[in-house]
């Protein structure tokens, strides 16, 4: 972002405005944002699946991360690994479904429909967390969901902290996954239900793991919404139905 001609990042440093891009670069890498393409339909061998980040892309992430750790010949210094890293992908990975199902997990927000995740789990979440140090992975796709939580992403209690009842207390050992909030006026979703058009705000602090970042929903009318613990957040009959309805598998898409 710093290197873009359209970047406003330099405006945070008055001196950087005078010396241009170099002044921006001298600040160093304060954080990293991954924007990954999940496609629309098809995942691996499953043509009837919702889309997913391809194995080729995941391999690229692994190669890039390895390049940070070591570069042959030391021709150039490795790219720094930074703790303040988050990622965005349109179609939610299966761990988003698992976060809601895990009653011991830290989960806040609404589930007004099933999680439309791909039929194949290609270890995107684990690769991002353990390889790239990503602490927060946010998705869209499901317009009636806005919950966020921390799943146990493998069988070794990767998220082994006790659940918190305080929104300011965050689990630090895993990756936090979930949704933003429907912010457009097309397709289905708000207005009309218990959810309003808005957006998720994430407050990043340099040096802090993104899983610990403060995050909240700001509605279109400017109000800040206090997201309650998942099953307490259900405001409409539809949300109450989905809040109590288990989803154990990702399902094929239906035209």
N, C-alpha and C positions, 0 to 999 in steps of 0.2 A: 504494500500500500504506500509505503514511504516513497518509493521510487516512481510512482505514477505521476504523470503531468497533471492529473485531475485530483491528486491527493490534497486533503486539507490537514493532513497530519502535521505538516510543518508549522501550521498556525499556532500550535501549542508552544513553540519555541521562537520568540521574536528574532533571535539571531539567525535561526535557520532560514527565515524569510529572506535574509540578505545574502546568505552564502549558498542558498539553493539546496540541491539534493544532498550534497556532502554533509551539510549541517544536520540534515535529517538522519543520515546514516550514522553519524557520530554518536547519536543517542544510543545505538545498539538495538538488538532485537529484544523487545519487551514482551512479545507474545506472538502466538502463531495461530492463524485461522485456516482450517482445512475446509474447502468447498468441494464436495464429492458428488459425482453424478450417479444416481441410482437407476437411471433409465425409467421406463414406464412399465413394460411388460416383459416377462421372461427373466429367469434367474438360473444360471447353469444349465442343467439338462431339463429344467421345468419350464416348458413353454407357456403353461397355464398359470404361472406364478406372477405375482407382482414383481416389479423390477428390483434389482439389488446392485450394489457396487460390484463390478466384475472382479474375478480372481486376478486378472491382469493388473488391474489398478491396485489391488491389495498387495500384489508382488512388488509393484513399483514403490508403494509406501515402505515395505520392508527393505528394499534396496536403498532407498533414500535414507532411511534411518541408519542402516549399516554404514552409509557414507558419512553420516555425521560422526560416527564413532571412530572411523579409521579411513584414511585416504592413502592409497599406495604411493610411496615415494615422498609423501609429505609435501607435494607440490603446492598445495594451498591448505590453509587451516580448515578444519572441519566446521560445518555449519553448527551453530550452537543449539543445544537442546534446551528448551525453555519450559518451565513448569506451567506457565499461563497459556494453555493451548486448548482450543475448543474446535468442534467440527459441526458442519451442517450437511445433512443428506435428506432428500425429499421423502423417500419411502422409509418408514421406520424399520430398523432391524428387529429380529425376534426378541432381543433383550428388552425392548420396550414392553412387549406383552408380558414377559417374565417379571419385570419390575412391578407391574400392577398385581400379578398373581401372588407375589411373595408378600404375605401379610406381615412379615417381620421387617419389610423394607421401608425405607423413608420415601413415602409417596404423598404428593399433594396435587390437588387439581381434579378435573372432571374427566370421566370416560363416558361419552355419550354414544359411542359406537365401538364395534370391534376394531382391534388393531390390524390393519391391512398390511401385514408384513410378508416378506418373501418366503417361499416354501423351503428354501435352502439357507442354512446358517453358514456363511463363509468366513466367520471369525473376524468380521470387520471391527466389532467393538473391542475385542481382545487385542487385535493388532494395533488399533489406535491407542489403547490405554498402555499396554505393556511395551509397545515399540516406540510410539511417538509421544507418549506422555500426555495424551489428551484426557482431560478430566470431565468434559461436558460434550455430549453428542445430542443435538437437537434435530427434530424432524418436523415435517408438515403432513400433507397427504390426507390425513383423517380430520376433517373440518370440525368435528364435534368433540374432539379430544384436546385437552390442554394440560394433562397431568405430567409430572416430572418425578423421577425416583431413581433409586440405585439398586439394580439387580445384582444377584450373585452370578457373575458371568461364566463361572465354571464350577466344577464340583469340589473345589478346594477352599470354600469360604473366602473367596476373593474380597467380598464385602462382609467382614466379620465383626463390624462394629455394632453396638446396640442401636436400635432405632431411636430417633429423637422425636420428642413431642414439641420441641421448640424450633420454629422456622429458622432461627439464627444459628442453630447447631447443625453442622453438616458432617456427614461421614466422609472420611478422607482416604479410605483405602481402595475404593473402586472408581468406576466411571459413572457419572450421573447421566441418565438418558431421559428423553421425553419429547414433549411438543412445545411449539410456540403457541400462538393463538391466531385463529383465522383473522386476517387483517383486511381482506378484500371484500367486495360486495357482489362478486359473481359466484356461480355454482351454488352448492347447498351450504347450510350452516346459518349462523346468526344473520339477520335479526329474527325475533319471534320466540326463541327458546330462552332458557335460563342464562345462556352465555351471550356476551356482547362482543361486537367487533372490537379488536384491540391488537396488542402485540406483547411479546415477552421481552422484557428488558433484562440484560445481564450486566452486572457491574463487575468488571475485571480489575484486579489490582496486580501490578507488576510483581512477579515473584511468588504469587499465591497460586496454588493449584486450582484450576478452573472448576474442579468438583466442589470447591468451597466458596465459589462466587455467589454473592447475593443475587437473587433473581426474583422478579415479580411480574405481574400482568398489569399493563396500563391500558385501560379501555379507551375507545375512540373519543369519549366525552371528557377524557382527562383524568378520570378517577383511577386510583390505584386499587387493585383488587387483592384482597388477602386470601390466598389460596389455602383452603382447609385440607386436612388430612383426607385422602382420596374418597373414602366411602361417606365421609361427612359432608363432602362438597356437593353431592348430588342435589340439584334443586328442582328438577322436573321429573315426571314419571319415567321418561325415557332414560334419563341419567341414573335414576334409582334402579331401574331394571338392569342396565349395563354394569352398574357399580357392583351388583351382587352376582352377576352372571359370569362364571369362570370361562376363560378361553385358554385352552391348553395347546392348541396348534394354530399355525398360520394356515389360512385357507386360500384355495385358488380364487382368482378374480372372477367376477360374474359380470357379463356385459349388461 
